[in-house]
Amino acid sequence: MAHHSFPFLTAAAPLLAAIFTFLPTACGGANTSPVVNPGGPDASAESDAASDSGGETPEPEDSGEEDEDAGSGEEDANEGERDAGGGEDFDSGGQEPPVNWKFCSEYDFATETQKLDDSRLTGVSGIVASRQNAGILWVHNDYAGTPTVFAVDAQTGKTKAVLTAPAGVTAKNIEDIALARCPWTDDEETASQAISEANPYGGAPCLWLADSGNNNQNRTDLSVIVLPEPKLSSAAASLAAPEEITAGRAWQMPYTYQVDNCDSEAFVVEPDGSAMFLIEKVNGDARLFEACGPFADGDSLVFSPIGTLPAHQLPQELQNLLPLLPASFREHLELYGLMMTGADLHPSRKRLLLRTYIGSFEYRFTTGDWPREMPGMASDFDRLGPALGQTKESQGEAVAYDADGMSYWTISEDPDQKPGQGIHYYPCIDK
């Protein structure tokens, strides 16, 4: 954790022109099958149905536009700010996708849905949307101790449950979180955990935590910690105090870098749990590191560099504003502005959200073969989505897609470690 504050930025413009230069990858390419849309709030019901039927996969929904709009009606009724018919259709090169995803073509500016109503949440550095607990955001601080994740109601800001790791699992500086399939072994795999259209993450997915904070670049105890995501009880919504849950098991995998010891905060996991990625936190050329599965508890992992993201100048229209801003802001921008502090991979693998201290931006892929499609995207701003300035977040590190993949969320890690930070929602604008 490092405290860098940017309270003055008001511009919304493409943030970076960036290209990836790729090295040989140790994994040989992760599974490129897109994760199917779990259907938002009804995902857990579909999972239960598949489990009851011996793991059989339900027939895919008709990909016709009429059925697609009708199928999203219940979710849109519950999430009034979302647009049912907006966005872009899943582009599968003429092939019918297993279940249709819709993508947002333009995001609106942030709306504060509520403030975090938990005095323990004083340094949120990671966030991910649950896909089996409707309306829940899993968030975490970045302080040392037993890994702890808070289930927060996105609309009220109240903590509904607190998930802690089993005894003996510790962390020093958890910087980011991802949702992906649990790293079950073949012996542990059951029909209810098998990946299917109804269970895109293998039944109950896992929360993957990157204990990657390494500001001084001297840590020898870096690790990734994986906890099964619990299905919250129906009574959790009405409990006076948050439901306290201890994970039944955990996977903890120490890691090193193949090259020099470095600091990383942005963390991505393939939805099927087949590979993990870390992006170096530097205000310049940032390396992308990959670790290959399968993974098991106690594995000693090595993250290998597979690409470099060169840092480029801000767009001219934003540079023109810099002389009007306070000198302290300009100094912070020069020292820290381009550091990548958080990331989230769309479940379809066709989009990637990246977070910096001064905004969020989105890579838009066409083949779903991320990250190998990223070369050359810098010159294609239709595929490098717009950045949105974090005017209300003085130290932005947490970013995540909503469960529907059509909007996203951010929360500030306040540099003064004050509780009550705002939960910011970026709805899709209907074009």
N, C-alpha and C positions, 0 to 999 in steps of 0.2 A: 504494500500500500504506500502510495506517495501522494501528497496533497498538492493538487494543481487546480486552481480556480479560474473559471472563465465566465464571469457573470454578465459580460457586456455584449456578447455576440447576438446580433438580431437578423443577420442575413440568412436566407435559405437559397443555396446554390449548389451545383455540383461541387463536391468537396475536393476530390483528388483526381488527378489523371494518373492512373497507375497500371503497370503491366507486370505480369509474372514471367520470370525467366526460370525455366524448369530444369532440374537435375533428374537423373534416374531415380525412380521411386522404388523403395524396398518392397512395398506391398504388391507391386505389379498391377495396381488399379483395384480399388475397392468395388464391392458389389454395386453395380450401377442401376439396379432396379429401384424405381421410385417407390417410396412408401405411400400406400394408398391413404385416402382421406378417411380418418376414423369416424367422421360424422359428428364431431363436436360433442355435445352433451349426451348423445345417445350411444357413444362408443362403448361404454362399459356394458350396456344392455346387449349390444351385439356380441361383445366378447363372451358374456355369460351364455348367450344362445349357442355360440359356436362350441363352448366348452361342454354344454349339456348334450350337444349332438355328437360328441366324440371328436370334436376338433374339425368337423366338416366346414368347409368354406361356403358361405352364402353366395348366391349368384350375384355378379356385379350389377350395379344399377344401370339402367339405360342411360346412355350418355347424351340423349337428346336434350335440347335446351329447355323444353317445357318441363320435363321431369326434374332436371337439375335445379331449376328455380323453385319448383314445388318442394323438392327434398330439403331445401335450405330454409323453408318457411318457419319451422319451429325455432331453429337457432336464431334467425333474424328477429323473431318476435321477442326472444329473450335478450338479445343484444341489439337494442334499438338503434345504436349508432352505426351499425354495419349496413352495408348496401347489398341486398340479395343478388341483384343482377349486374353489379358493376365489376370492373376488373377484366383481366384477360383470361381466356381459356387455356387449359393445359395444352401445350404444343407437343404432340408425340410423333411428328413426322408422318402424319396420315394414319398411324396406328390408333386403335381405340384404347384409351387408358383403362386400367382395371376399375378405377373409381375416379371420377372427375375432380380435379383441383381447380379452383379459380385463383387468379393472381391479381393483385392490385396494380393498377397502372400509375396511380398517383396517390400519395398519402397526404392527409391534411396535417396542419400543425397540431401540436400537443394539446390535449384536454386533460386537466387534472381531475381524475375520477374521485379521488379521495386522498387523504394523507395516511401514512402508516400509523396504526393505532397500537403500537407496541414499543415500550421504552427500551426493549432489548435490541431493537433494530436501529443501530447507530452508525453502521458503516456498510450498507448494502453494496456488494460488488458483483452480484450475479443474480439472474432471474431466468426462469423458464416457466412456460404455461403448461399446466397439467392437461392431459388429454383423457384422463379417466375421472377427474373430479371437476365438474363444470364450474367455471368462473374462478378457479384457484390458480394463483401464481406461487410457485415455490421460490423463495428468496433466501439469501444467506449473507451474513457478515463475513469479514475477512480476518477476524482476529484468531489467535491461537486457542487450542483446546480441543474438546470433543467435537467432531463435525456435527453441526446442527443446522437443519433446514426448516424454515417456517412456511406453513401453508396459509397464504394471505388471500382473503376475499378481495378481488380486484375492485369491486364496487363500493365496499364499505371500509376497506383498509384494516379490518380486524383480522387478527391471527386466529385461524380455526383449528390448527393443529401444529405441534412441534415434533419433528422427527429427529431423533438423535442416533448416532452410530452406536454399535455395541461397545461394551467395555473393552479397553485395550486399543481402540482405534483413535488416533490423535492426528491433528493437523496443525500447521503453523501459520499458513496464510492462504486460505482458499480464495481464489480470484474469480472463478467462473463456474457455471453449471450447465449441463446439457441433459436432454432426455433421450434415451436410446434403449435398445434391447439389453436385457441383463446378460452378463457373460456366463450363462449356464453351461455346464459340461453336458456331454451327450447323455450321461447317466441321470443328470438332473432334469433334462428336457422332458416335458410331458405334453400330451395333446393340448392341454389348456394353455401351454406356454409357446406352442408352435406359431411361427409367423404365418399369418393368413391375411386375407382382405379385412376381416373383422378384427384381427389382432395384429396390427402392423408392427408393434414393438414386442411381439411375443407375449401376449396376455398382459399382465401387469408389467409395465416397463420399469426401468431403473433410472435413478438420478445419479449422474456422473459428475463428480466434483474434482476440480483441478486445484490441488494444493501447490500452486506454481509461483506464488509471489516470491520474488528473488531480487529485490531492489539492489542489494549489494553484490549480487552475482557470486555469492560464496556458499550458498546452501548445498548440503550434501544429503538432505532428507526430503527432497521433492517427491511427490507421489500423486496418484490418481486414486480416489476413493469412490466406490460404487455402492449405493444403497437401493434396495427395492422400493419403488414408490408405493406407499400404502393407499388402499381405497378407503377414504374417510367414511366414518359411520354416518348414518343419516341423522343422528342426534348431534353431530358436531356443530351444525349450524345454530342450534339453540342452547348449547352449553354456555354456562356463565364464564368458564375459563377454557382456554384452548385444550384440545385433546392431546395428551402426552403419549407419544409413541416411540418405543425403542425398536430399531430395525432388528429383525430376526437374524440377519446375517449381513456381512459386508465383504466386499473385495477391496483390498488395498494393495496397490502395485507401485513400488518405488521406481523412480526413473532417473535417467541421466540424459544428457544431450551427447550425440555422437561427436559434436565439435565442442567449442568452449561453453562453459557454464553461462547461461543467460537468463534474463527475466522475461516471462511471458504471462499475459493475462487473458487474452482472447483464446477460447477453447471450443473446439468443435468435435463432435462424435458422429460417425456415420449412424443413421437411424437403426441399422441392423447390428450395430456394435462391432463391426468388423475392423474399424480403424479409428484412431484418434489424431487430432491435429492441434498444434499450438502455434500462435503467431507471436513472434518476438515483439516486445514492447520497447521500441526505440523511436526517436524523432528523426528517422531517416529510413534508409533501406531496411525493410523488415523481412526476416527469414520466416518461411513456413516450414514447420517440422511435422513429421508423421511417425506414428508408432503403429505397428501392424498386429492384428489379432491372428488367431484367437487369444483371448486373455484369460488368466486364472489368478485367483488370490495368491499373493506373494510373488508373482512374476516380477523379475527385474527388467524393466523396459528400457529401450533406447529410442529416443526421438531423433530421427535423422532429417537433415535439411533436404527438402525437395523443391524449393523455389524461393525466389526473392521478390519482394514487392518494393520497387524503388519509390522513394518519396519524391513528389513533384510539387511545383508551386501551386498555390491556391488560384482559382479562377481570377481573371483580371478584375471582374466586377467586385469581388470580395477584397482584393488587394487595394482597390481604390478607396475602400472604407477604412483601411487601417490607420491612415493619418488622423482620422477623426476620433479614434478610440484612445483611451488612456494609455500612457506609456507602459504601465504595469501589465496591461492586457497584451500589448504587442510583444513584450518580453516573454510572457508566458507562452504565447503562440509560437514564438521562435524556438523556445526550449522544449515545449511539450505538446504543441497543438496537433501533431500528426500521429502521436502514439496511439496504437490500437489497444483498447482496454476491454473489449467484450465482443462476442460474436454469437450468432445463432444460425444454424443451417435449416432451411425450410424442409419439412418432412418429405417433399417431393424431390429434394436435391437439386432443384432448378433455380434456387435463389439463396443468397447468403447475405445476412445482415452483419455489418461491421460497425463498431462503435469507437469513436475517438473522444477526446475531451471537449471538442467543439462541435460534434454532430454525429449523426448516424448516416450511413449510406448502404446501398444494396447492389450487389452484383446479380445480374439476371442472365442465366445460362439458357441455352437452347437444347442441348443434348442431355443435360442432367449429369454429365461426366465431370463434375467438379472434382478437384481443382484444376484438372488438366485442360479445361476449356478457357481458362482465364487469360492466356496470352492474347494480346491484341485488343482486349476489351477497353483499354484506356481511350481509344479513338472512337468508340461506339457508345455515345452517351445515352442512346436509347436502351442500352443494356447495362450501363452503369447508372443506377438510379440516383435520384437527387438526394442531397444531404439536407438534413433539417437541423438548424442550430438549436442547441439546448439552452435557451435563454433563462430557464428557471432551474437549471441544474448546474450548480457551480463546479461539481466534480462528477461527471457522468462516466459510469463504468458498466452499468447493467443494461442489457438490451435483449429482447426476445420477441419472436412472433407470437401472436395469439394462437389459440388452439385451431382456429379456422384457417390460419395461414394468410388471411386477408388484411391484417392490421398488425400493429406491434406495440410494445410497451417499453418504457424506460423508467429507471429510478436512480436518483443521485446517491452517490457515496459522499455525504457531506464532508468537506475538509475539516470542519470543526466537530465532527462526530455527534451531531445533534439528532435526536429522534424526531419522528413526525415528518419525514420527507414525503413529498408528493409522489403519487403514482400517476405517471403520464401515459396517456393512451393516444395513439395516432391512427385514426380511422381512415378507411379507404374513401377517396373521393370518387363519386360516380361520374364517369365521363359519358 
